[in-house]
Amino acid sequence: MSFNCHCAGVKKRQTGKAEGIMNDPMFVETLIISSSFFIIAIILIASVLLLENG
């Protein structure tokens, strides 16, 4: 019994850690959604604070 097919795919897939993470489409999509959520929250908080002080 040989696992050459599986090991070949794993060895081919091994890249740098940061490069491997950035090639993951689900991680990139989650990063975009969460960062846009935090940006919208910061804009809302800043606008409320500016309007309350003015």
mmCIF entry with sequence, helices, sheets and N, C-alpha, C, O atoms, coordinates in Angstrom:
data_MODEL
# 
_entry.id   MODEL 
# 
_entity.id                         1 
_entity.type                       polymer 
_entity.pdbx_number_of_molecules   1 
# 
_entity_poly.entity_id                      1 
_entity_poly.type                           'polypeptide(L)' 
_entity_poly.nstd_linkage                   no 
_entity_poly.nstd_monomer                   no 
_entity_poly.pdbx_seq_one_letter_code       MSFNCHCAGVKKRQTGKAEGIMNDPMFVETLIISSSFFIIAIILIASVLLLENG 
_entity_poly.pdbx_seq_one_letter_code_can   MSFNCHCAGVKKRQTGKAEGIMNDPMFVETLIISSSFFIIAIILIASVLLLENG 
_entity_poly.pdbx_strand_id                 A 
# 
loop_
_entity_poly_seq.entity_id 
_entity_poly_seq.num 
_entity_poly_seq.mon_id 
_entity_poly_seq.hetero 
1 1  MET n 
1 2  SER n 
1 3  PHE n 
1 4  ASN n 
1 5  CYS n 
1 6  HIS n 
1 7  CYS n 
1 8  ALA n 
1 9  GLY n 
1 10 VAL n 
1 11 LYS n 
1 12 LYS n 
1 13 ARG n 
1 14 GLN n 
1 15 THR n 
1 16 GLY n 
1 17 LYS n 
1 18 ALA n 
1 19 GLU n 
1 20 GLY n 
1 21 ILE n 
1 22 MET n 
1 23 ASN n 
1 24 ASP n 
1 25 PRO n 
1 26 MET n 
1 27 PHE n 
1 28 VAL n 
1 29 GLU n 
1 30 THR n 
1 31 LEU n 
1 32 ILE n 
1 33 ILE n 
1 34 SER n 
1 35 SER n 
1 36 SER n 
1 37 PHE n 
1 38 PHE n 
1 39 ILE n 
1 40 ILE n 
1 41 ALA n 
1 42 ILE n 
1 43 ILE n 
1 44 LEU n 
1 45 ILE n 
1 46 ALA n 
1 47 SER n 
1 48 VAL n 
1 49 LEU n 
1 50 LEU n 
1 51 LEU n 
1 52 GLU n 
1 53 ASN n 
1 54 GLY n 
# 
_struct_asym.id          A 
_struct_asym.entity_id   1 
# 
loop_
_struct_conf.conf_type_id 
_struct_conf.id 
_struct_conf.pdbx_PDB_helix_id 
_struct_conf.beg_label_comp_id 
_struct_conf.beg_label_asym_id 
_struct_conf.beg_label_seq_id 
_struct_conf.pdbx_beg_PDB_ins_code 
_struct_conf.end_label_comp_id 
_struct_conf.end_label_asym_id 
_struct_conf.end_label_seq_id 
_struct_conf.pdbx_end_PDB_ins_code 
_struct_conf.beg_auth_comp_id 
_struct_conf.beg_auth_asym_id 
_struct_conf.beg_auth_seq_id 
_struct_conf.end_auth_comp_id 
_struct_conf.end_auth_asym_id 
_struct_conf.end_auth_seq_id 
_struct_conf.pdbx_PDB_helix_class 
_struct_conf.details 
_struct_conf.pdbx_PDB_helix_length 
HELX_P HELX_P1 AA1 ASN A 4  ? ARG A 13 ? ASN A 4  ARG A 13 1 ? 10 
HELX_P HELX_P2 AA2 LYS A 17 ? MET A 22 ? LYS A 17 MET A 22 1 ? 6  
HELX_P HELX_P3 AA3 PRO A 25 ? ASN A 53 ? PRO A 25 ASN A 53 1 ? 29 
# 
_struct_conf_type.id          HELX_P 
_struct_conf_type.criteria    ? 
_struct_conf_type.reference   ? 
# 
loop_
_atom_site.group_PDB 
_atom_site.id 
_atom_site.type_symbol 
_atom_site.label_atom_id 
_atom_site.label_alt_id 
_atom_site.label_comp_id 
_atom_site.label_asym_id 
_atom_site.label_entity_id 
_atom_site.label_seq_id 
_atom_site.pdbx_PDB_ins_code 
_atom_site.Cartn_x 
_atom_site.Cartn_y 
_atom_site.Cartn_z 
_atom_site.occupancy 
_atom_site.B_iso_or_equiv 
_atom_site.pdbx_formal_charge 
_atom_site.auth_seq_id 
_atom_site.auth_comp_id 
_atom_site.auth_asym_id 
_atom_site.auth_atom_id 
_atom_site.pdbx_PDB_model_num 
ATOM 1   N N  . MET A 1 1  ? 0.854   -1.188 0.000  1.00 0.00 ? 1  MET A N  1 
ATOM 2   C CA . MET A 1 1  ? 0.000   0.000  0.000  1.00 0.00 ? 1  MET A CA 1 
ATOM 3   C C  . MET A 1 1  ? 0.894   1.243  0.000  1.00 0.00 ? 1  MET A C  1 
ATOM 4   O O  . MET A 1 1  ? 1.819   1.347  0.806  1.00 0.00 ? 1  MET A O  1 
ATOM 5   N N  . SER A 1 2  ? 0.619   2.164  -0.887 1.00 0.00 ? 2  SER A N  1 
ATOM 6   C CA . SER A 1 2  ? 1.478   3.339  -1.029 1.00 0.00 ? 2  SER A CA 1 
ATOM 7   C C  . SER A 1 2  ? 0.653   4.613  -0.884 1.00 0.00 ? 2  SER A C  1 
ATOM 8   O O  . SER A 1 2  ? -0.482  4.699  -1.353 1.00 0.00 ? 2  SER A O  1 
ATOM 9   N N  . PHE A 1 3  ? 1.249   5.586  -0.231 1.00 0.00 ? 3  PHE A N  1 
ATOM 10  C CA . PHE A 1 3  ? 0.588   6.876  -0.035 1.00 0.00 ? 3  PHE A CA 1 
ATOM 11  C C  . PHE A 1 3  ? 1.301   7.976  -0.811 1.00 0.00 ? 3  PHE A C  1 
ATOM 12  O O  . PHE A 1 3  ? 1.278   9.139  -0.408 1.00 0.00 ? 3  PHE A O  1 
ATOM 13  N N  . ASN A 1 4  ? 1.930   7.613  -1.916 1.00 0.00 ? 4  ASN A N  1 
ATOM 14  C CA . ASN A 1 4  ? 2.696   8.599  -2.673 1.00 0.00 ? 4  ASN A CA 1 
ATOM 15  C C  . ASN A 1 4  ? 1.805   9.698  -3.235 1.00 0.00 ? 4  ASN A C  1 
ATOM 16  O O  . ASN A 1 4  ? 2.220   10.855 -3.308 1.00 0.00 ? 4  ASN A O  1 
ATOM 17  N N  . CYS A 1 5  ? 0.609   9.354  -3.625 1.00 0.00 ? 5  CYS A N  1 
ATOM 18  C CA . CYS A 1 5  ? -0.295  10.355 -4.196 1.00 0.00 ? 5  CYS A CA 1 
ATOM 19  C C  . CYS A 1 5  ? -0.632  11.425 -3.157 1.00 0.00 ? 5  CYS A C  1 
ATOM 20  O O  . CYS A 1 5  ? -0.582  12.621 -3.447 1.00 0.00 ? 5  CYS A O  1 
ATOM 21  N N  . HIS A 1 6  ? -0.976  10.985 -1.946 1.00 0.00 ? 6  HIS A N  1 
ATOM 22  C CA . HIS A 1 6  ? -1.335  11.924 -0.889 1.00 0.00 ? 6  HIS A CA 1 
ATOM 23  C C  . HIS A 1 6  ? -0.130  12.756 -0.469 1.00 0.00 ? 6  HIS A C  1 
ATOM 24  O O  . HIS A 1 6  ? -0.234  13.973 -0.318 1.00 0.00 ? 6  HIS A O  1 
ATOM 25  N N  . CYS A 1 7  ? 1.014   12.102 -0.281 1.00 0.00 ? 7  CYS A N  1 
ATOM 26  C CA . CYS A 1 7  ? 2.209   12.827 0.183  1.00 0.00 ? 7  CYS A CA 1 
ATOM 27  C C  . CYS A 1 7  ? 2.707   13.807 -0.867 1.00 0.00 ? 7  CYS A C  1 
ATOM 28  O O  . CYS A 1 7  ? 3.218   14.873 -0.525 1.00 0.00 ? 7  CYS A O  1 
ATOM 29  N N  . ALA A 1 8  ? 2.565   13.461 -2.131 1.00 0.00 ? 8  ALA A N  1 
ATOM 30  C CA . ALA A 1 8  ? 3.011   14.371 -3.186 1.00 0.00 ? 8  ALA A CA 1 
ATOM 31  C C  . ALA A 1 8  ? 2.200   15.661 -3.153 1.00 0.00 ? 8  ALA A C  1 
ATOM 32  O O  . ALA A 1 8  ? 2.750   16.748 -3.329 1.00 0.00 ? 8  ALA A O  1 
ATOM 33  N N  . GLY A 1 9  ? 0.893   15.542 -2.929 1.00 0.00 ? 9  GLY A N  1 
ATOM 34  C CA . GLY A 1 9  ? 0.065   16.735 -2.844 1.00 0.00 ? 9  GLY A CA 1 
ATOM 35  C C  . GLY A 1 9  ? 0.395   17.581 -1.638 1.00 0.00 ? 9  GLY A C  1 
ATOM 36  O O  . GLY A 1 9  ? 0.380   18.809 -1.715 1.00 0.00 ? 9  GLY A O  1 
ATOM 37  N N  . VAL A 1 10 ? 0.697   16.929 -0.510 1.00 0.00 ? 10 VAL A N  1 
ATOM 38  C CA . VAL A 1 10 ? 1.029   17.669 0.707  1.00 0.00 ? 10 VAL A CA 1 
ATOM 39  C C  . VAL A 1 10 ? 2.364   18.370 0.549  1.00 0.00 ? 10 VAL A C  1 
ATOM 40  O O  . VAL A 1 10 ? 2.499   19.529 0.943  1.00 0.00 ? 10 VAL A O  1 
ATOM 41  N N  . LYS A 1 11 ? 3.361   17.690 -0.024 1.00 0.00 ? 11 LYS A N  1 
ATOM 42  C CA . LYS A 1 11 ? 4.672   18.310 -0.199 1.00 0.00 ? 11 LYS A CA 1 
ATOM 43  C C  . LYS A 1 11 ? 4.602   19.455 -1.198 1.00 0.00 ? 11 LYS A C  1 
ATOM 44  O O  . LYS A 1 11 ? 5.282   20.469 -1.041 1.00 0.00 ? 11 LYS A O  1 
ATOM 45  N N  . LYS A 1 12 ? 3.778   19.289 -2.224 1.00 0.00 ? 12 LYS A N  1 
ATOM 46  C CA . LYS A 1 12 ? 3.635   20.352 -3.214 1.00 0.00 ? 12 LYS A CA 1 
ATOM 47  C C  . LYS A 1 12 ? 2.956   21.570 -2.599 1.00 0.00 ? 12 LYS A C  1 
ATOM 48  O O  . LYS A 1 12 ? 3.253   22.705 -2.971 1.00 0.00 ? 12 LYS A O  1 
ATOM 49  N N  . ARG A 1 13 ? 2.045   21.335 -1.660 1.00 0.00 ? 13 ARG A N  1 
ATOM 50  C CA . ARG A 1 13 ? 1.261   22.406 -1.050 1.00 0.00 ? 13 ARG A CA 1 
ATOM 51  C C  . ARG A 1 13 ? 2.059   23.181 -0.013 1.00 0.00 ? 13 ARG A C  1 
ATOM 52  O O  . ARG A 1 13 ? 1.721   24.325 0.289  1.00 0.00 ? 13 ARG A O  1 
ATOM 53  N N  . GLN A 1 14 ? 3.116   22.580 0.542  1.00 0.00 ? 14 GLN A N  1 
ATOM 54  C CA . GLN A 1 14 ? 3.857   23.237 1.623  1.00 0.00 ? 14 GLN A CA 1 
ATOM 55  C C  . GLN A 1 14 ? 4.573   24.468 1.083  1.00 0.00 ? 14 GLN A C  1 
ATOM 56  O O  . GLN A 1 14 ? 5.436   24.370 0.211  1.00 0.00 ? 14 GLN A O  1 
ATOM 57  N N  . THR A 1 15 ? 4.204   25.619 1.611  1.00 0.00 ? 15 THR A N  1 
ATOM 58  C CA . THR A 1 15 ? 4.849   26.880 1.247  1.00 0.00 ? 15 THR A CA 1 
ATOM 59  C C  . THR A 1 15 ? 5.148   27.620 2.540  1.00 0.00 ? 15 THR A C  1 
ATOM 60  O O  . THR A 1 15 ? 5.037   27.053 3.626  1.00 0.00 ? 15 THR A O  1 
ATOM 61  N N  . GLY A 1 16 ? 5.525   28.876 2.423  1.00 0.00 ? 16 GLY A N  1 
ATOM 62  C CA . GLY A 1 16 ? 5.736   29.675 3.622  1.00 0.00 ? 16 GLY A CA 1 
ATOM 63  C C  . GLY A 1 16 ? 4.448   29.837 4.396  1.00 0.00 ? 16 GLY A C  1 
ATOM 64  O O  . GLY A 1 16 ? 3.358   29.740 3.832  1.00 0.00 ? 16 GLY A O  1 
ATOM 65  N N  . LYS A 1 17 ? 4.574   30.087 5.699  1.00 0.00 ? 17 LYS A N  1 
ATOM 66  C CA . LYS A 1 17 ? 3.379   30.125 6.551  1.00 0.00 ? 17 LYS A CA 1 
ATOM 67  C C  . LYS A 1 17 ? 2.463   31.284 6.160  1.00 0.00 ? 17 LYS A C  1 
ATOM 68  O O  . LYS A 1 17 ? 1.255   31.088 6.027  1.00 0.00 ? 17 LYS A O  1 
ATOM 69  N N  . ALA A 1 18 ? 3.004   32.468 5.976  1.00 0.00 ? 18 ALA A N  1 
ATOM 70  C CA . ALA A 1 18 ? 2.174   33.616 5.613  1.00 0.00 ? 18 ALA A CA 1 
ATOM 71  C C  . ALA A 1 18 ? 1.593   33.444 4.208  1.00 0.00 ? 18 ALA A C  1 
ATOM 72  O O  . ALA A 1 18 ? 0.440   33.795 3.959  1.00 0.00 ? 18 ALA A O  1 
ATOM 73  N N  . GLU A 1 19 ? 2.384   32.912 3.314  1.00 0.00 ? 19 GLU A N  1 
ATOM 74  C CA . GLU A 1 19 ? 1.902   32.710 1.945  1.00 0.00 ? 19 GLU A CA 1 
ATOM 75  C C  . GLU A 1 19 ? 0.794   31.663 1.910  1.00 0.00 ? 19 GLU A C  1 
ATOM 76  O O  . GLU A 1 19 ? -0.162  31.796 1.146  1.00 0.00 ? 19 GLU A O  1 
ATOM 77  N N  . GLY A 1 20 ? 0.917   30.629 2.729  1.00 0.00 ? 20 GLY A N  1 
ATOM 78  C CA . GLY A 1 20 ? -0.113  29.600 2.791  1.00 0.00 ? 20 GLY A CA 1 
ATOM 79  C C  . GLY A 1 20 ? -1.409  30.128 3.361  1.00 0.00 ? 20 GLY A C  1 
ATOM 80  O O  . GLY A 1 20 ? -2.488  29.739 2.912  1.00 0.00 ? 20 GLY A O  1 
ATOM 81  N N  . ILE A 1 21 ? -1.322  31.019 4.354  1.00 0.00 ? 21 ILE A N  1 
ATOM 82  C CA . ILE A 1 21 ? -2.538  31.587 4.946  1.00 0.00 ? 21 ILE A CA 1 
ATOM 83  C C  . ILE A 1 21 ? -3.218  32.521 3.954  1.00 0.00 ? 21 ILE A C  1 
ATOM 84  O O  . ILE A 1 21 ? -4.442  32.499 3.828  1.00 0.00 ? 21 ILE A O  1 
ATOM 85  N N  . MET A 1 22 ? -2.448  33.334 3.254  1.00 0.00 ? 22 MET A N  1 
ATOM 86  C CA . MET A 1 22 ? -3.060  34.295 2.341  1.00 0.00 ? 22 MET A CA 1 
ATOM 87  C C  . MET A 1 22 ? -3.623  33.625 1.092  1.00 0.00 ? 22 MET A C  1 
ATOM 88  O O  . MET A 1 22 ? -4.416  34.235 0.375  1.00 0.00 ? 22 MET A O  1 
ATOM 89  N N  . ASN A 1 23 ? -3.232  32.389 0.820  1.00 0.00 ? 23 ASN A N  1 
ATOM 90  C CA . ASN A 1 23 ? -3.823  31.669 -0.304 1.00 0.00 ? 23 ASN A CA 1 
ATOM 91  C C  . ASN A 1 23 ? -5.126  30.987 0.079  1.00 0.00 ? 23 ASN A C  1 
ATOM 92  O O  . ASN A 1 23 ? -5.792  30.403 -0.776 1.00 0.00 ? 23 ASN A O  1 
ATOM 93  N N  . ASP A 1 24 ? -5.503  31.052 1.359  1.00 0.00 ? 24 ASP A N  1 
ATOM 94  C CA . ASP A 1 24 ? -6.746  30.427 1.809  1.00 0.00 ? 24 ASP A CA 1 
ATOM 95  C C  . ASP A 1 24 ? -7.900  31.389 1.553  1.00 0.00 ? 24 ASP A C  1 
ATOM 96  O O  . ASP A 1 24 ? -7.975  32.430 2.205  1.00 0.00 ? 24 ASP A O  1 
ATOM 97  N N  . PRO A 1 25 ? -8.800  31.076 0.625  1.00 0.00 ? 25 PRO A N  1 
ATOM 98  C CA . PRO A 1 25 ? -9.849  32.055 0.282  1.00 0.00 ? 25 PRO A CA 1 
ATOM 99  C C  . PRO A 1 25 ? -10.828 32.327 1.417  1.00 0.00 ? 25 PRO A C  1 
ATOM 100 O O  . PRO A 1 25 ? -11.320 33.448 1.544  1.00 0.00 ? 25 PRO A O  1 
ATOM 101 N N  . MET A 1 26 ? -11.122 31.324 2.244  1.00 0.00 ? 26 MET A N  1 
ATOM 102 C CA . MET A 1 26 ? -12.049 31.554 3.353  1.00 0.00 ? 26 MET A CA 1 
ATOM 103 C C  . MET A 1 26 ? -11.441 32.498 4.384  1.00 0.00 ? 26 MET A C  1 
ATOM 104 O O  . MET A 1 26 ? -12.147 33.334 4.947  1.00 0.00 ? 26 MET A O  1 
ATOM 105 N N  . PHE A 1 27 ? -10.130 32.373 4.638  1.00 0.00 ? 27 PHE A N  1 
ATOM 106 C CA . PHE A 1 27 ? -9.477  33.275 5.590  1.00 0.00 ? 27 PHE A CA 1 
ATOM 107 C C  . PHE A 1 27 ? -9.475  34.701 5.066  1.00 0.00 ? 27 PHE A C  1 
ATOM 108 O O  . PHE A 1 27 ? -9.710  35.642 5.824  1.00 0.00 ? 27 PHE A O  1 
ATOM 109 N N  . VAL A 1 28 ? -9.213  34.867 3.785  1.00 0.00 ? 28 VAL A N  1 
ATOM 110 C CA . VAL A 1 28 ? -9.195  36.210 3.196  1.00 0.00 ? 28 VAL A CA 1 
ATOM 111 C C  . VAL A 1 28 ? -10.588 36.825 3.244  1.00 0.00 ? 28 VAL A C  1 
ATOM 112 O O  . VAL A 1 28 ? -10.738 38.010 3.541  1.00 0.00 ? 28 VAL A O  1 
ATOM 113 N N  . GLU A 1 29 ? -11.611 36.016 2.953  1.00 0.00 ? 29 GLU A N  1 
ATOM 114 C CA . GLU A 1 29 ? -12.983 36.530 2.994  1.00 0.00 ? 29 GLU A CA 1 
ATOM 115 C C  . GLU A 1 29 ? -13.382 36.909 4.414  1.00 0.00 ? 29 GLU A C  1 
ATOM 116 O O  . GLU A 1 29 ? -14.015 37.944 4.621  1.00 0.00 ? 29 GLU A O  1 
ATOM 117 N N  . THR A 1 30 ? -13.022 36.088 5.389  1.00 0.00 ? 30 THR A N  1 
ATOM 118 C CA . THR A 1 30 ? -13.321 36.399 6.789  1.00 0.00 ? 30 THR A CA 1 
ATOM 119 C C  . THR A 1 30 ? -12.594 37.658 7.231  1.00 0.00 ? 30 THR A C  1 
ATOM 120 O O  . THR A 1 30 ? -13.148 38.478 7.964  1.00 0.00 ? 30 THR A O  1 
ATOM 121 N N  . LEU A 1 31 ? -11.350 37.811 6.784  1.00 0.00 ? 31 LEU A N  1 
ATOM 122 C CA . LEU A 1 31 ? -10.575 38.999 7.133  1.00 0.00 ? 31 LEU A CA 1 
ATOM 123 C C  . LEU A 1 31 ? -11.210 40.255 6.553  1.00 0.00 ? 31 LEU A C  1 
ATOM 124 O O  . LEU A 1 31 ? -11.271 41.283 7.228  1.00 0.00 ? 31 LEU A O  1 
ATOM 125 N N  . ILE A 1 32 ? -11.680 40.189 5.321  1.00 0.00 ? 32 ILE A N  1 
ATOM 126 C CA . ILE A 1 32 ? -12.315 41.349 4.688  1.00 0.00 ? 32 ILE A CA 1 
ATOM 127 C C  . ILE A 1 32 ? -13.611 41.710 5.405  1.00 0.00 ? 32 ILE A C  1 
ATOM 128 O O  . ILE A 1 32 ? -13.864 42.885 5.673  1.00 0.00 ? 32 ILE A O  1 
ATOM 129 N N  . ILE A 1 33 ? -14.437 40.707 5.720  1.00 0.00 ? 33 ILE A N  1 
ATOM 130 C CA . ILE A 1 33 ? -15.720 40.973 6.369  1.00 0.00 ? 33 ILE A CA 1 
ATOM 131 C C  . ILE A 1 33 ? -15.513 41.549 7.764  1.00 0.00 ? 33 ILE A C  1 
ATOM 132 O O  . ILE A 1 33 ? -16.170 42.520 8.139  1.00 0.00 ? 33 ILE A O  1 
ATOM 133 N N  . SER A 1 34 ? -14.599 40.953 8.537  1.00 0.00 ? 34 SER A N  1 
ATOM 134 C CA . SER A 1 34 ? -14.396 41.434 9.910  1.00 0.00 ? 34 SER A CA 1 
ATOM 135 C C  . SER A 1 34 ? -13.758 42.816 9.921  1.00 0.00 ? 34 SER A C  1 
ATOM 136 O O  . SER A 1 34 ? -14.118 43.651 10.751 1.00 0.00 ? 34 SER A O  1 
ATOM 137 N N  . SER A 1 35 ? -12.817 43.074 9.014  1.00 0.00 ? 35 SER A N  1 
ATOM 138 C CA . SER A 1 35 ? -12.192 44.398 8.995  1.00 0.00 ? 35 SER A CA 1 
ATOM 139 C C  . SER A 1 35 ? -13.186 45.468 8.556  1.00 0.00 ? 35 SER A C  1 
ATOM 140 O O  . SER A 1 35 ? -13.168 46.578 9.087  1.00 0.00 ? 35 SER A O  1 
ATOM 141 N N  . SER A 1 36 ? -14.048 45.153 7.598  1.00 0.00 ? 36 SER A N  1 
ATOM 142 C CA . SER A 1 36 ? -15.047 46.147 7.200  1.00 0.00 ? 36 SER A CA 1 
ATOM 143 C C  . SER A 1 36 ? -16.058 46.390 8.314  1.00 0.00 ? 36 SER A C  1 
ATOM 144 O O  . SER A 1 36 ? -16.531 47.514 8.482  1.00 0.00 ? 36 SER A O  1 
ATOM 145 N N  . PHE A 1 37 ? -16.398 45.348 9.080  1.00 0.00 ? 37 PHE A N  1 
ATOM 146 C CA . PHE A 1 37 ? -17.287 45.530 10.227 1.00 0.00 ? 37 PHE A CA 1 
ATOM 147 C C  . PHE A 1 37 ? -16.663 46.468 11.256 1.00 0.00 ? 37 PHE A C  1 
ATOM 148 O O  . PHE A 1 37 ? -17.332 47.368 11.763 1.00 0.00 ? 37 PHE A O  1 
ATOM 149 N N  . PHE A 1 38 ? -15.376 46.260 11.570 1.00 0.00 ? 38 PHE A N  1 
ATOM 150 C CA . PHE A 1 38 ? -14.717 47.125 12.548 1.00 0.00 ? 38 PHE A CA 1 
ATOM 151 C C  . PHE A 1 38 ? -14.574 48.548 12.027 1.00 0.00 ? 38 PHE A C  1 
ATOM 152 O O  . PHE A 1 38 ? -14.683 49.497 12.804 1.00 0.00 ? 38 PHE A O  1 
ATOM 153 N N  . ILE A 1 39 ? -14.335 48.716 10.739 1.00 0.00 ? 39 ILE A N  1 
ATOM 154 C CA . ILE A 1 39 ? -14.222 50.063 10.176 1.00 0.00 ? 39 ILE A CA 1 
ATOM 155 C C  . ILE A 1 39 ? -15.560 50.792 10.268 1.00 0.00 ? 39 ILE A C  1 
ATOM 156 O O  . ILE A 1 39 ? -15.597 51.971 10.618 1.00 0.00 ? 39 ILE A O  1 
ATOM 157 N N  . ILE A 1 40 ? -16.658 50.102 9.959  1.00 0.00 ? 40 ILE A N  1 
ATOM 158 C CA . ILE A 1 40 ? -17.984 50.723 10.064 1.00 0.00 ? 40 ILE A CA 1 
ATOM 159 C C  . ILE A 1 40 ? -18.296 51.079 11.511 1.00 0.00 ? 40 ILE A C  1 
ATOM 160 O O  . ILE A 1 40 ? -18.848 52.146 11.779 1.00 0.00 ? 40 ILE A O  1 
ATOM 161 N N  . ALA A 1 41 ? -17.947 50.190 12.454 1.00 0.00 ? 41 ALA A N  1 
ATOM 162 C CA . ALA A 1 41 ? -18.189 50.475 13.874 1.00 0.00 ? 41 ALA A CA 1 
ATOM 163 C C  . ALA A 1 41 ? -17.381 51.682 14.332 1.00 0.00 ? 41 ALA A C  1 
ATOM 164 O O  . ALA A 1 41 ? -17.898 52.517 15.074 1.00 0.00 ? 41 ALA A O  1 
ATOM 165 N N  . ILE A 1 42 ? -16.129 51.794 13.907 1.00 0.00 ? 42 ILE A N  1 
ATOM 166 C CA . ILE A 1 42 ? -15.288 52.933 14.302 1.00 0.00 ? 42 ILE A CA 1 
ATOM 167 C C  . ILE A 1 42 ? -15.852 54.231 13.719 1.00 0.00 ? 42 ILE A C  1 
ATOM 168 O O  . ILE A 1 42 ? -15.871 55.258 14.397 1.00 0.00 ? 42 ILE A O  1 
ATOM 169 N N  . ILE A 1 43 ? -16.310 54.190 12.464 1.00 0.00 ? 43 ILE A N  1 
ATOM 170 C CA . ILE A 1 43 ? -16.889 55.390 11.847 1.00 0.00 ? 43 ILE A CA 1 
ATOM 171 C C  . ILE A 1 43 ? -18.152 55.821 12.584 1.00 0.00 ? 43 ILE A C  1 
ATOM 172 O O  . ILE A 1 43 ? -18.351 57.012 12.823 1.00 0.00 ? 43 ILE A O  1 
ATOM 173 N N  . LEU A 1 44 ? -19.007 54.866 12.945 1.00 0.00 ? 44 LEU A N  1 
ATOM 174 C CA . LEU A 1 44 ? -20.227 55.210 13.682 1.00 0.00 ? 44 LEU A CA 1 
ATOM 175 C C  . LEU A 1 44 ? -19.914 55.801 15.051 1.00 0.00 ? 44 LEU A C  1 
ATOM 176 O O  . LEU A 1 44 ? -20.521 56.795 15.448 1.00 0.00 ? 44 LEU A O  1 
ATOM 177 N N  . ILE A 1 45 ? -18.979 55.204 15.771 1.00 0.00 ? 45 ILE A N  1 
ATOM 178 C CA . ILE A 1 45 ? -18.617 55.715 17.103 1.00 0.00 ? 45 ILE A CA 1 
ATOM 179 C C  . ILE A 1 45 ? -18.014 57.107 16.991 1.00 0.00 ? 45 ILE A C  1 
ATOM 180 O O  . ILE A 1 45 ? -18.342 57.996 17.777 1.00 0.00 ? 45 ILE A O  1 
ATOM 181 N N  . ALA A 1 46 ? -17.123 57.299 16.005 1.00 0.00 ? 46 ALA A N  1 
ATOM 182 C CA . ALA A 1 46 ? -16.494 58.611 15.840 1.00 0.00 ? 46 ALA A CA 1 
ATOM 183 C C  . ALA A 1 46 ? -17.518 59.674 15.454 1.00 0.00 ? 46 ALA A C  1 
ATOM 184 O O  . ALA A 1 46 ? -17.448 60.803 15.938 1.00 0.00 ? 46 ALA A O  1 
ATOM 185 N N  . SER A 1 47 ? -18.460 59.328 14.594 1.00 0.00 ? 47 SER A N  1 
ATOM 186 C CA . SER A 1 47 ? -19.458 60.321 14.190 1.00 0.00 ? 47 SER A CA 1 
ATOM 187 C C  . SER A 1 47 ? -20.391 60.672 15.348 1.00 0.00 ? 47 SER A C  1 
ATOM 188 O O  . SER A 1 47 ? -20.777 61.831 15.496 1.00 0.00 ? 47 SER A O  1 
ATOM 189 N N  . VAL A 1 48 ? -20.755 59.693 16.164 1.00 0.00 ? 48 VAL A N  1 
ATOM 190 C CA . VAL A 1 48 ? -21.599 59.986 17.330 1.00 0.00 ? 48 VAL A CA 1 
ATOM 191 C C  . VAL A 1 48 ? -20.853 60.878 18.311 1.00 0.00 ? 48 VAL A C  1 
ATOM 192 O O  . VAL A 1 48 ? -21.427 61.828 18.844 1.00 0.00 ? 48 VAL A O  1 
ATOM 193 N N  . LEU A 1 49 ? -19.583 60.585 18.554 1.00 0.00 ? 49 LEU A N  1 
ATOM 194 C CA . LEU A 1 49 ? -18.808 61.414 19.481 1.00 0.00 ? 49 LEU A CA 1 
ATOM 195 C C  . LEU A 1 49 ? -18.649 62.838 18.948 1.00 0.00 ? 49 LEU A C  1 
ATOM 196 O O  . LEU A 1 49 ? -18.749 63.800 19.711 1.00 0.00 ? 49 LEU A O  1 
ATOM 197 N N  . LEU A 1 50 ? -18.402 62.978 17.653 1.00 0.00 ? 50 LEU A N  1 
ATOM 198 C CA . LEU A 1 50 ? -18.251 64.317 17.085 1.00 0.00 ? 50 LEU A CA 1 
ATOM 199 C C  . LEU A 1 50 ? -19.568 65.086 17.115 1.00 0.00 ? 50 LEU A C  1 
ATOM 200 O O  . LEU A 1 50 ? -19.575 66.287 17.386 1.00 0.00 ? 50 LEU A O  1 
ATOM 201 N N  . LEU A 1 51 ? -20.672 64.413 16.842 1.00 0.00 ? 51 LEU A N  1 
ATOM 202 C CA . LEU A 1 51 ? -21.964 65.107 16.858 1.00 0.00 ? 51 LEU A CA 1 
ATOM 203 C C  . LEU A 1 51 ? -22.399 65.463 18.274 1.00 0.00 ? 51 LEU A C  1 
ATOM 204 O O  . LEU A 1 51 ? -23.050 66.488 18.475 1.00 0.00 ? 51 LEU A O  1 
ATOM 205 N N  . GLU A 1 52 ? -22.059 64.649 19.244 1.00 0.00 ? 52 GLU A N  1 
ATOM 206 C CA . GLU A 1 52 ? -22.417 64.958 20.635 1.00 0.00 ? 52 GLU A CA 1 
ATOM 207 C C  . GLU A 1 52 ? -21.606 66.143 21.157 1.00 0.00 ? 52 GLU A C  1 
ATOM 208 O O  . GLU A 1 52 ? -22.123 66.957 21.922 1.00 0.00 ? 52 GLU A O  1 
ATOM 209 N N  . ASN A 1 53 ? -20.348 66.245 20.753 1.00 0.00 ? 53 ASN A N  1 
ATOM 210 C CA . ASN A 1 53 ? -19.512 67.354 21.227 1.00 0.00 ? 53 ASN A CA 1 
ATOM 211 C C  . ASN A 1 53 ? -19.859 68.652 20.508 1.00 0.00 ? 53 ASN A C  1 
ATOM 212 O O  . ASN A 1 53 ? -19.685 69.731 21.075 1.00 0.00 ? 53 ASN A O  1 
ATOM 213 N N  . GLY A 1 54 ? -20.332 68.572 19.304 1.00 0.00 ? 54 GLY A N  1 
ATOM 214 C CA . GLY A 1 54 ? -20.622 69.769 18.528 1.00 0.00 ? 54 GLY A CA 1 
ATOM 215 C C  . GLY A 1 54 ? -21.954 70.317 18.892 1.00 0.00 ? 54 GLY A C  1 
ATOM 216 O O  . GLY A 1 54 ? -22.375 71.332 18.339 1.00 0.00 ? 54 GLY A O  1 
# 
